[in-house]
Amino acid sequence: MGVGVRRLDDSSLEAPLEALCAKGCRQVRRDIAALESGAELPETQGLSADERARLLTELKQIMAVYGDSCRL
């Protein structure tokens, strides 16, 4: 089950955000950790550092809704 996606003001981030969220809650948490450590994900290739930072912020805001657990 994918994570709910809210609309971004920046359309260039919509596709990567939707692709990441489609992976599901647990994987999104792993992807957040990877992005925080500076890793580049397939979904973030071609994004600038600023765009990756904004994407990371959006992912964190989305995941805040789920708290510390993910539903199955």
C-alpha positions in Angstrom: 0.0 0.0 0.0 1.4 3.4 -1.0 1.7 6.4 1.1 -0.7 9.3 0.5 0.7 12.1 -1.6 -0.3 15.7 -1.2 0.0 18.2 -4.0 3.2 20.2 -4.4 3.6 23.7 -5.7 6.6 22.6 -7.7 5.4 20.2 -10.5 9.0 19.0 -11.1 8.8 17.2 -7.8 5.4 15.6 -8.2 6.6 12.5 -10.2 9.5 11.6 -7.9 7.4 12.2 -4.8 4.6 9.9 -6.2 7.1 7.3 -7.2 8.7 7.3 -3.8 5.4 7.2 -1.9 4.1 4.3 -4.1 6.8 2.1 -2.5 4.9 2.1 0.8 5.5 3.4 4.3 8.5 1.3 5.4 10.5 1.8 2.2 9.7 5.6 2.3 11.3 5.7 5.8 14.4 3.9 4.5 14.5 6.3 1.5 14.2 9.3 3.9 17.2 8.0 5.9 19.2 7.5 2.6 18.4 11.0 1.4 19.4 12.4 4.8 22.7 10.7 4.5 23.3 12.3 1.1 22.5 9.3 -1.0 20.9 9.8 -4.4 17.9 7.5 -5.2 16.8 6.5 -8.7 13.8 8.7 -8.2 15.9 11.8 -7.4 18.4 11.5 -10.3 18.4 14.8 -12.2 17.1 16.8 -9.3 19.2 19.7 -7.9 20.4 19.7 -4.3 17.6 22.2 -3.5 15.0 20.1 -5.2 16.2 17.0 -3.2 16.0 19.0 0.0 12.5 20.1 -0.8 11.5 16.6 -1.7 12.9 15.3 1.6 10.9 17.9 3.5 7.8 16.9 1.7 8.4 13.2 2.4 8.9 14.0 6.1 5.7 16.0 6.3 3.8 13.2 4.6 5.3 10.6 6.9 4.5 12.7 10.0 0.9 11.7 9.5 1.8 8.0 10.1 3.7 8.6 13.4 6.1 5.9 14.4 4.3 3.1 12.8 3.2 2.0 9.3 -0.1 0.2 8.6 0.1 -3.1 6.8 
